[in-house]
Amino acid sequence: MSFLPISAIIPTLNAAAGLPATLALLRGQVTEIIIADGGSSDGTAALAQAAGARVISAPRGRGPQLRAAAEAATQPWLLALHADTRPGAGWREAAAGFIARPESTSKAAHFRFALDDAVPEARRLEAMVAWRCRWLGLPYGDQGLLIARDFYEALGGYEPIPLMEDVALIRRIGRRNLVALPAAFITSAEKWRRDGWYTRSARNLFCLSLWFAGVSPERIAQVYARRR
């Protein structure tokens, strides 16, 4: 089986608990895995290197880290995902099909949001995210984003901001240029279990509302941190 011409780019910060599963599912599927680490103290960088990933250091924050990883990428396609998000069954075939279509060089694709918890709250959240993607065209970073590197660069790439970097890029891509792929990317539900299903979802919605109201990403990051 040939490698997909993809550089998987992953921002990390003390991600040693969830990263190995993600790397195991990417290894042997994509040509390159780049970890942009924001200063982990739990051995994340060493773990990633041992798993065959290329590790670079970057200023802390998903925006700066993703931007640094994309700049270091060598492949014609980028796959951005979070450290605690695992590619699900059929993702490789879905990605390969998208890449093979000529029109995809000016589009971007995202995967279906799923959580690794069997509770009803998880299914309700998945349904809400599916609605948000279908009607508002707003997938988040924990769904994976597959985009041609040339298109990504033409859009200006990820902004070096501490929060909302995924929404900012999605807005520049444009709803008409987004393609929903049928395979799922499965994210750890630990944050929702820890913070409360409704509390965390409400906080995320509040931060999104602040973004659309024109509040700066730096201010939103401060609000987000205080409400954790």
C-alpha positions in Angstrom: 0.0 0.0 0.0 1.4 3.4 -1.0 1.7 6.4 1.3 -0.8 9.2 0.7 1.0 12.4 -0.4 0.0 14.1 2.9 1.9 15.9 5.6 -0.1 15.3 8.8 0.4 18.3 11.0 -0.4 18.1 14.8 0.0 20.7 17.5 0.9 19.3 20.9 1.2 20.4 24.5 1.6 17.6 27.1 -0.2 15.2 24.8 1.6 12.0 25.8 -1.6 10.2 26.9 -3.5 10.4 23.6 -0.9 11.0 20.9 0.4 7.4 20.6 -3.0 6.1 19.3 -3.2 8.9 16.8 0.3 8.3 15.5 -0.2 4.6 15.3 -3.2 5.1 12.9 -1.4 7.6 10.7 1.9 5.8 10.5 2.2 3.9 7.2 -0.7 5.8 5.7 0.7 9.3 5.2 4.1 10.3 3.9 5.0 12.6 6.7 3.9 13.4 10.3 5.0 16.7 11.8 4.5 17.4 15.4 4.7 21.1 16.4 5.3 21.1 20.1 4.5 24.1 22.3 6.8 23.1 25.2 5.5 19.9 26.6 6.9 18.6 29.9 5.5 15.1 29.8 7.8 13.5 27.2 5.5 14.2 24.2 8.4 15.1 21.9 10.4 12.0 22.7 7.4 9.8 22.3 6.6 11.3 18.9 10.1 11.0 17.6 10.2 7.3 18.7 7.0 6.8 16.7 8.7 8.1 13.6 7.2 11.6 13.6 9.2 14.8 12.8 9.1 17.1 15.8 9.6 20.9 15.7 9.3 23.5 18.4 6.8 26.3 18.0 5.4 29.2 20.1 2.6 27.9 22.3 -0.9 28.1 20.8 -2.7 26.0 18.2 -2.5 28.8 15.6 1.3 29.4 15.8 2.0 25.7 16.1 -0.1 24.7 13.1 1.4 27.5 11.1 4.9 26.3 11.9 4.1 22.7 11.1 2.6 23.7 7.8 5.6 25.7 6.9 7.8 22.7 7.6 5.7 20.3 5.5 7.1 18.8 2.3 4.0 17.1 0.8 1.4 18.6 -1.6 -1.5 18.0 0.9 -1.9 18.9 4.5 -4.0 17.1 7.1 -4.4 19.1 10.2 -5.7 17.3 13.3 -5.6 17.4 17.1 -3.3 15.2 19.2 -6.3 13.5 20.8 -8.2 12.9 17.5 -7.8 9.5 15.8 -8.6 8.7 12.2 -11.5 6.3 12.0 -12.3 3.4 9.7 -12.4 4.2 6.0 -10.6 7.6 6.4 -7.8 6.7 4.1 -10.1 5.7 1.2 -12.1 8.9 1.7 -9.0 11.0 1.7 -7.6 9.3 -1.3 -10.8 9.8 -3.2 -10.9 13.5 -2.4 -7.2 14.0 -3.4 -7.8 12.2 -6.7 -10.5 14.7 -7.9 -8.9 17.6 -9.8 -11.3 20.2 -8.4 -10.2 19.4 -4.9 -7.1 21.5 -5.3 -9.2 24.5 -4.6 -11.4 23.0 -1.9 -10.9 21.5 1.6 -12.4 18.5 3.2 -13.3 17.6 6.8 -14.3 14.4 8.4 -17.3 13.5 10.6 -17.0 14.4 14.3 -17.2 11.5 16.7 -16.4 10.9 20.3 -15.0 7.8 22.1 -17.8 7.6 24.6 -21.0 5.6 24.5 -23.1 7.9 26.6 -26.2 9.6 25.1 -24.6 13.0 25.7 -21.9 12.1 23.2 -24.4 11.2 20.5 -26.3 14.4 21.1 -23.1 16.4 20.7 -22.2 14.6 17.5 -25.6 15.4 16.1 -25.2 19.1 17.0 -21.8 19.2 15.3 -23.2 17.5 12.2 -26.0 20.2 12.1 -23.4 23.0 12.5 -21.3 21.6 9.7 -24.2 21.0 7.4 -26.0 24.3 7.8 -23.3 26.7 9.0 -20.3 25.2 7.2 -18.2 25.4 10.4 -16.2 22.2 11.1 -13.7 22.5 13.9 -10.1 21.3 14.2 -11.0 18.1 16.0 -12.6 16.9 12.8 -9.4 17.0 10.7 -8.9 19.3 7.8 -7.5 18.1 4.5 -6.3 20.8 2.1 -3.9 21.2 -0.8 -0.8 23.0 0.4 -0.9 25.5 -2.5 -4.6 26.4 -1.7 -3.7 26.7 2.0 -0.8 29.1 1.3 -3.0 31.1 -1.1 -5.5 31.6 1.7 -2.7 32.8 4.0 -2.6 29.7 6.2 -3.4 29.4 9.8 -3.2 32.7 11.7 -0.8 32.8 14.6 -3.5 33.4 17.1 -4.1 31.5 20.4 -7.7 30.4 19.7 -10.2 30.2 16.9 -7.5 29.5 14.3 -9.6 26.8 12.8 -12.7 29.0 12.4 -10.6 31.8 10.9 -9.2 29.5 8.2 -12.6 27.8 7.5 -14.2 31.2 7.0 -11.5 32.0 4.4 -12.0 28.7 2.7 -15.7 29.4 2.3 -18.7 27.1 2.8 -19.0 26.4 -1.0 -15.4 25.0 -1.0 -15.9 22.6 1.9 -16.4 18.9 1.4 -17.7 16.6 4.1 -16.1 13.2 3.9 -18.1 10.2 5.1 -15.4 8.7 7.5 -15.2 9.8 11.1 -12.3 11.3 13.1 -12.7 10.1 16.7 -11.9 12.6 19.4 -11.3 11.8 23.1 -14.3 12.8 25.2 -12.1 13.3 28.3 -12.5 17.1 28.2 -16.3 16.8 28.2 -16.2 14.2 31.0 -13.9 16.4 33.0 -15.7 19.8 32.5 -19.3 18.5 32.1 -21.0 17.8 28.8 -23.2 20.9 28.9 -20.7 23.2 30.5 -18.0 22.6 28.0 -20.3 22.8 25.0 -21.8 26.0 26.3 -18.3 27.5 26.8 -17.3 26.6 23.2 -20.5 28.2 21.9 -19.9 31.3 23.9 -16.4 31.6 22.5 -17.7 31.2 19.0 -20.3 33.9 19.6 -17.5 36.2 20.9 -15.5 35.6 17.7 -18.4 36.5 15.5 -19.1 39.6 17.6 -15.6 40.8 16.7 -13.8 40.1 20.1 -10.1 39.5 19.6 -8.7 35.9 19.8 -6.4 37.0 22.6 -9.4 38.2 24.7 -11.4 35.0 23.8 -8.5 32.9 25.0 -8.5 34.7 28.3 -12.2 34.1 28.7 -11.8 30.5 27.7 -9.0 30.0 30.3 -11.0 31.6 33.1 -14.1 29.4 32.4 -12.2 26.1 32.4 
